[in-house]
Amino acid sequence: MPAPRESTNRLLELIEEGVLDKDQVIMACVKYMSEDDVADMCHDNEFFDSVCIECGVIGDEDLEDGYCTQCHRAKFGEYGDED
């Protein structure tokens, strides 16, 4: 059995050494992951907290009472779920 995180560490080393392109690795990872895995990762890293899931507007300056001022349909963060 391989050592814990052996493959992860090797992949990161290859990126750091310039052997692998980080953008290509990112694309491979998100294509390999399930939609739920990608959503969980984005949630855990707070990637979508200031992005409207309906129209893609970014930033708190486009909030009005918690709703997007562009599409008026979706709340920001937590995949549009109401708080």
N, C-alpha and C positions, 0 to 999 in steps of 0.2 A: 504494500500500500504506500502511495507517495506521501511525503511529508506534508503537513498542513500548509495550504496556500502555495505549494511548490509551483503549480502551473501559473497561478496569479502572479507570483513574484517574478517568474521567468518572463511572462508576457510584459510586465512593467519594465523589466530590465531591457528587453528588446526594443521597447518604445524609447526609453531613455538613451539607449545607444544609437538610435536612429536607424536601426535595422527594419523596424516596422513603423508605418505612418500611423500616428494617433487617430487621425480622422477615419482611416480605413478600419482600424480596430473598433472605434466607436460604432461605426455603421454595422460591422459584423456582429457586435454585441447586441445592439437593439433589434437587429433582424432575427437573431437567434432566440432572444428572450420572448416570453409570451407577453401579450398585451397587459395582463395583470402584473407581471414582473416589472415591466417598464413603468406602469402607473405607480406601483409601490415605490420604485426607486425615485421617481420624480417627486412623489409625496414626501418621502423620507428626507430628500435633499432640498425640499421647498422650492423646486424649480417652477412650479405653476402658481405659487402664492400670489403673484401680481399679474397674472395673465388671464384674460377672459377666455374661457373655453369655447365660447360661441364664435367670437369674431377675431380673437388673437390680439386684441389691444393690450398693451403692456403698461403697467404703472398705476400707482395709487391716484395720480392726478385725474384719472378717468373714472373715478368712482363717484357715484351719487347715491347716497343712502344704501351703499353696499352693492349697487347694480352698475353695470357698465353703461357709461353715457353714450357709447356708440351704438350698441345693439339693443340696449334696455331690456335684455332678456336674461342674462346670466350674471351671477355673482362671481367675483374674483376668488381665487384660491380654492383649495379642497375640491377641485374638479367641478366647481359650480354648485356644490351642495350648500344649502342654506345652513347658517349657523344657528 
